[in-house]
Amino acid sequence: MTMTEYNITPPAALDLHSAIEAQLPAWRSRQQKILKQYGNTPIGQVTVAQVYGGLRGVHALVTEISHVDPYRGIRLRGLTVQEIIDQLPRPAGVQFPLAGGLFYLLLTGDQPDLAQAQAMEDLWRQQPALPGYVHDLLRAMPPDTHPMTLFAQALLSLQPRSHAARAYREGIDRRELWRPTLQDAIELTAVLPELAAAIYNRKYRPEAPPQAESDLDWGARFAALIGKGDDRAYQELCRLFMLIHADQENGNASAHTAHLVNSTLSDLYYATAAGMTALAGPLHGMANQESLRWLLEIQQRFNGMPSDEELADYTWDTLKRGQVIPGYGHGVLRHTDPRFIAQVN
C-alpha cells in the first residue's frame, strides 16, 4: 500500500511518514529480541487488591512516549514539561511551541525543527472538516448532556471515515496496517479543535460561532472557534494547555482502555472514544471539573474569596465528611505537578 492510497500528501518539509518508516525495522527487531529473550519473564505480582482496584499499579502496557517521574513530573519522549516548552519550535512572536511540533516528537521520538512543526500544522489544515451530520448529532442531544458524552458520541460517528478499518476489510498485510492508521491519526487529531469547539458552542455559545482563519495553528484555531480569535493571551494559553496535556504516561485508565481496544484491531476512532469514556470518570480526567466545581462552591458559600481561616475550616469539614479535595494528591507524583507550575507561570 502506498501513501497516495490513503490520501497522505504531506508538505515537502514534513517527513513524518518517512521518519516512522525508517525506524520500523529497529523497533520491530527490538520487540522480537525482547520477546525472544524475556517473553516468559514475570514482570511483577498482581494482588487481589489491585484486581479489585482496576489494576492500579499493574505494569501492563509498553510505551516509549511518556513516563511520570514522581519528583520531576511527566516526561514526553524523555523531556520534562519545561524542556518541552523551552526546546520545541515556535514561530517568531509566539510564546509557546506549536502542537504540530509536539505531535511529530511524540510519533517519531525526534525533535522537529520549525519547518517540520509548521508542515505538520499545514498537513492538519488539509484534512477533511467536521461533517455536517456531526453538528446535527450534537444539536439533537439533550441540552444538559455532558461534553464528554458528546465528544465520545461524535468520535464514534466519525468512525466510517477510518482508513484502517477499510484497509483491514480489503485484506491489507497487518505489517502495513500502520500506514492507514497513521492517516486516521492525522485526520482525527486535525478535527479535534473543531469538534471540541462545536461542543463548547453547543453548550455555552448557541449563537453561530465565528470562523477560524485558515492560517491559524492548531491551538489558536480552537481559541478562534470559541470566539477568542482576537484574544492573543488566550491563544497562548491554548497552546500551552495542549502541550502539557498531550499524554499522561501509559498506565492510566484512559490510555489502558484505548490500548486494550486497539489491540483487538479496532481502529483509532473506536479506541479514542473508549479512552475518552474512561477519562470521563471523576477519579480520572473529570477530577479537573470536580476541582473547579469545588472552588466555585467555596466562592458561592462565602460570597467571594474566603479568609484563610474560613478556607481551612471548610476544607477540614470536607475531609471530615469523608470527601476528598478534588485536584489535590496524585497516584504517582510526590512533588508539585510541573504542568500546574507551567500554567501558573
C-alpha positions, 0 to 999 in steps of 0.5 A: 500500500502506498501513501497516495492510497490513503490520501497522505500528501504531506508538505515537502518539509514534513517527513513524518511518514518517512521518519516512522518508516525508517525506524520500523525495522529497529523497533520491530527487531527490538520487540522480537529480541525482547520477546525472544529473550524475556517473553516468559519473564514475570514482570511483577505480582498482581494482588487481589487488591489491585484486581479489585482496584482496576489494576492500579499499579499493574505494569501492563502496557509498553510505551516509549512516549511518556513516563511520570517521574514522581519528583520531576513530573511527566516526561514526553519522549524523555523531556520534562514539561519545561524542556518541552516548552523551552526546546520545541519550535515556535514561530517568531512572536509566539510564546509557546511551541506549536502542537504540530511540533509536539505531535511529530516528537511524540510519533517519531521520538525526534525533535522537529525543527520549525519547518517540520512543526509548521508542515505538520500544522499545514498537513492538519489544515488539509484534512477533511472538516467536521461533517455536517451530520456531526453538528446535527448529532450534537444539536439533537442531544439533550441540552444538559448532556455532558461534553464528554458524552458528546465528544465520545458520541461524535468520535464514534460517528466519525468512525466510517471515515477510518482508513484502517478499518477499510484497509483491514476489510480489503485484506491489507498485510497487518505489517502495513496496517500502520500506514492507514492508521497513521492517516486516521491519526492525522485526520482525527487529531486535525478535527479535534479543535473543531469538534471540541469547539462545536461542543463548547458552542453547543453548550455555552455559545448557541449563537453561530460561532465565528470562523477560524482563519485558515492560517491559524495553528492548531491551538489558536484555531480552537481559541478562534472557534470559541470566539477568542480569535482576537484574544492573543493571551488566550491563544497562548494559553491554548497552546500551552494547555495542549502541550502539557496535556498531550499524554499522561504516561501509559498506565492510566485508565484512559490510555489502558482502555484505548490500548486494550481496544486497539489491540483487538484491531479496532481502529483509532476512532473506536479506541479514542472514544473508549479512552475518552469514556474512561477519562470521563470518570471523576477519579480520572480526567473529570477530577479537573471539573470536580476541582473547579466545581469545588472552588466555585462552591467555596466562592458561592458559600462565602460570597467571594474569596474566603479568609484563610481561616474560613478556607481551612475550616471548610476544607477540614469539614470536607475531609471530615465528611469523608470527601476528598479535595478534588485536584489535590494528591496524585497516584504517582507524583510526590512533588508539585505537578510541573504542568500546574507550575507551567500554567501558573507561570 
